[in-house]
Amino acid sequence: MDKKNTLTRKDFLKRAGSTALFAALGINFVTGCSSSPTDNNSSGNEGGGGNTGGGSSAITVSGQTTSIDLTHSDVSSLQNSGGWLLITKSSANILVVNIDGSTYRAFSSVCTHTGCTDSWTFSSSEFICNCHGSRFDTQGQVVRGPATSDLPEYGTSVNNDVLTITK
């Protein structure tokens, strides 16, 4: 038997104990690592939301500009106040939130703590990076660390039901 690939009892108990602790605390640490960037999660969070990755025709990424057809069903969460979206298509890495029904804000989805990009939720008007728990408000400002820097904000404009985000 190859000793390099053998899991010791001590290592097994460490890993199993950590997993049991996270499960008992209700912390889902697997989601960020295992979810595909093409998943479309319609979470129960405020306003609905989720992750729109590679397959949506509602989103077009061209260089530093991302366009979103707000009438498309793939992005219906953005039609309501408090709705949000994580865009990973073409490595756009953008968080978008509908502030009040007609005002949109967009931020980098690269967490300023350790650079996580695709493990976000939105609840109580806060973006939550599920990698280490940093929280940001709808202005991109740090509400709770460990992150110490705000999320970079991008310009937004709406014309004929198309939201344009410019980095």
Long-range contacts (C-beta under 8 A, 24 or more apart in sequence): 28-130, 29-130, 31-119, 31-130, 32-116, 32-118, 32-119, 32-130, 32-131, 33-119, 35-118, 35-119, 37-88, 37-89, 37-118, 40-74, 42-77, 43-121, 43-122, 45-84, 45-121, 45-122, 45-123, 46-82, 46-122, 46-123, 46-124, 46-125, 47-77, 47-80, 47-81, 47-82, 47-83, 47-84, 47-98, 47-122, 48-76, 48-77, 48-80, 48-83, 48-84, 49-77, 49-83, 49-84, 49-85, 49-86, 49-121, 49-122, 50-77, 50-85, 50-86, 51-85, 51-86, 51-88, 51-118, 51-120, 52-85, 52-86, 52-87, 52-88, 52-89, 53-87, 53-88, 53-89, 54-88, 54-89, 54-90, 56-89, 59-87, 59-89, 59-92, 61-87, 61-89, 61-90, 61-92, 64-166, 64-167, 65-164, 65-165, 65-166, 65-167, 66-92, 66-94, 66-106, 66-164, 66-165, 66-167, 67-162, 67-163, 67-164, 67-165, 68-96, 68-162, 68-163, 68-164, 68-165, 69-161, 69-162, 70-158, 70-161, 70-162, 70-163, 71-161, 78-104, 78-163, 82-125, 84-122, 84-127, 86-118, 86-120, 88-117, 88-118, 93-117, 93-118, 94-154, 94-165, 95-120, 95-127, 95-151, 96-156, 96-163, 96-165, 97-122, 97-127, 97-138, 99-138, 102-158, 104-156, 104-158, 104-163, 105-138, 105-139, 105-140, 105-153, 105-156, 106-153, 106-154, 106-155, 106-156, 106-165, 107-136, 107-140, 107-151, 107-152, 107-153, 107-154, 108-151, 108-152, 108-154, 109-151, 111-147, 111-151, 112-142, 112-147, 112-148, 112-149, 112-150, 112-151, 113-145, 113-146, 113-147, 113-148, 127-151
